[in-house]
Amino acid sequence: MGSSGGSYEDFACDGDRMDGGRNTLSPHQSRDDRSYRTGSRLEDSGSRRSPPSRQESRSRRSPSSKQEGWSRSSPPSRLEDSSEISLDFIDTQESEDQWSNDQGLSRISIDRADDQEFVPWKEQLSQPRWDPGKEQLSQPRWDPGAEREFGDYRQQNKTWGEIIDSPSPPGSNKSNQLEKRLSEEPPEFDQLWKEAPESVLVVAGSMVQLERAGQPVFGVVRWRGSVGDKGDWVGVELEDEVPGGGTGQLQGRTLFTCPKGKGIFVPVTHIRPDPRFSESSVSAQEFGSLDCPSLPGVFPPHPPVPDVTKVAGRNRGIQGHQNSCYLDATLFSMFTFTSVFDSLLYRPRSQNDISQYEEVQRVLRDEIVNPLRRRLYVRADKVMSLRALLDSLSNVSGLMDQEKDPEEFLNSLLNQVLKANAYLELSSGQSSHTFQLFVEKDPDLIVPTLQELFDQSFLSSRVKLTRAPPVLILQMPRFGRQFKMYERVIPTQILDITDVISGIPRQCVICGRLANFECPQCYGEHEQGLQSTAFCSQCLRINHQHALRKQHVYTKLESPAGLKVDCKLPRICMELVAVICIETSHYVSFVRCGDSVRSPWAFFDSMADRKGEQNGYNIPELSAAPEVESILSEEGAARLREDPNLPLSSQAKRLISDAYICLYQSVDVRMYK
């Protein structure tokens, strides 16, 4: 898929189009040949510029012209046989009159009949030109009385149709009463069925379409039932406000709540399922013969798998379709064997959520996550329903069929649609669901671990976490799909985040007692990682007596009150649960199949194989990944660091060379234990 990130707009300024385009020149018009609409404008513009000399004026006038300042552009032979006279307005010099520069007229045709020229503005044209030796002619002044008289005449001579159709002035009693009556009347919608079909299931949360004078209106059902003499009715929260819309009240009873102007009540015969979010018109047979029914309810993650070969095979996982690998790999990593993201499935809708929140949550939970956990298979048309919702409800376009990146999908789902609480709160005041690792390449570091890159990124950014996160979504230090900061990176199974959390007590790197100071410039001198930057008061003083460290700048650490100096301080760590990888625009994932760091790992590909050609379908596959367990162990990582060119299997090479996102979870916040 494409890359994420913001885009910039380029602005250009044309030297000939300044001041709102009023100085734009016609392609066939030079600056010294501009035309004017009337002779009076010619005089106005001439009065504001240096007048031409008499010799220039005479040379520019045609001897046969009857009016000064004009010249015939057509030859005499054409004038005798043509029914038109073509005249050119010739400006003697470049004008500074911006009004006239807008006109762009270089030729005006005037009808002629019986050799009599009819010029409506002939009296104006016959006026003498401005002479520098004479005093400027005075222009007629505007007469407000005459204007009022003309306006009264127009008003008195209006036709009945004009008087009836004329709008009432804003603020008039007639206008206010009409607006009030329209706002109080409930909106009317078209009846779409004589009887509601039994095959159409309409419940709270269903996305529906209504029609108003033949125009579609969309909303979500918030209530269904009967009140008083009304039969089978539904309450709908519309996407947009309508005149007369309410807040969810019917006959004095509050049946649901929504923003003012969006709540309406109609019979069931007035709604139909929203075609924008209906399942693909492609039949289920085009995705294979395997059934994939919805599973409402609450399902825990798939049980731990001691032997991946017992659950591995074809048609396992999420079936890919139309460039969906970025989404398939991400969803499989987030929900199959871990519950750390389950708050997305069960958080109740709040007032700040969008009206389609419950529908998105239902599709994600009942159509995708529950079947995945129960049967380890999700058909592609189920995922297409979620893609259609996200594509229409977020500003991330192209989610239906275009290549995308996992962070774009996460931004659409977590940030814009479900509005999940941010997983990371930074000391800079920012919050986010993901964290991009930014580091400067160390030429001495050939095969770094993710722990080293994590520490370096926080050290260089000088920010810290304000609290321990429940989830850590780390984007690897690479830009796009091709450029990678390091050719190989070893994911760290147990990520130590103690030293990046503000206010957490830390140990002195030298004596092990409670640390009081932090010196970033001492990074890596005594131990590896950010742990090497923490000192107690005594060790800080001794360590910085060295000539090379006297100029170091250190800061005081905040520690909870009541802690003993020699107490044993726990470390805060997070466990790796999945790695999303990319190779040649195709995303796959490595997933830990259990709750323990000793659990085996599996490799998932939503498009591992394909049956048929254009009208065929993809076959997802889950396979065991035994070499991944070896690479992630301390012994395997040490061997790879000693020999960066160590031969690896295709799966192991994919893990350390193509890692794109690593998912970590906190053991203390898991929903199921």
TAVEN-V673806 format. One record per helix or strand. SS is the DSSP state (@ for helix, = for strand). FROM is the first residue (numbers start at 1). TO is the last residue. If there is no record, write none. Layout:
ss:SS from:FROM to:TO
ss:SS from:FROM to:TO
This chain:
ss:@ from:39 to:47
ss:@ from:54 to:60
ss:= from:70 to:72
ss:@ from:76 to:81
ss:= from:84 to:89
ss:@ from:98 to:101
ss:= from:108 to:113
ss:= from:116 to:117
ss:@ from:122 to:125
ss:@ from:144 to:156
ss:@ from:160 to:165
ss:@ from:173 to:184
ss:= from:207 to:212
ss:= from:215 to:225
ss:= from:233 to:238
ss:= from:246 to:246
ss:= from:249 to:250
ss:= from:253 to:254
ss:= from:263 to:267
ss:@ from:268 to:270
ss:= from:272 to:273
ss:@ from:275 to:277
ss:@ from:284 to:287
ss:@ from:308 to:310
ss:= from:313 to:314
ss:= from:317 to:318
ss:@ from:325 to:335
ss:@ from:343 to:346
ss:@ from:357 to:375
ss:= from:377 to:378
ss:@ from:380 to:393
ss:@ from:406 to:417
ss:= from:424 to:426
ss:= from:431 to:432
ss:= from:435 to:436
ss:= from:448 to:449
ss:@ from:450 to:461
ss:= from:465 to:465
ss:= from:471 to:475
ss:= from:478 to:479
ss:= from:483 to:484
ss:= from:489 to:490
ss:= from:494 to:496
ss:@ from:498 to:500
ss:= from:501 to:501
ss:= from:507 to:507
ss:= from:514 to:514
ss:= from:517 to:518
ss:@ from:520 to:522
ss:@ from:530 to:533
ss:= from:534 to:535
ss:@ from:537 to:543
ss:@ from:547 to:549
ss:= from:555 to:556
ss:= from:573 to:583
ss:= from:586 to:592
ss:= from:601 to:611
ss:= from:617 to:624
ss:@ from:626 to:632
ss:@ from:634 to:642
ss:@ from:650 to:657
ss:= from:659 to:665
ss:@ from:667 to:669
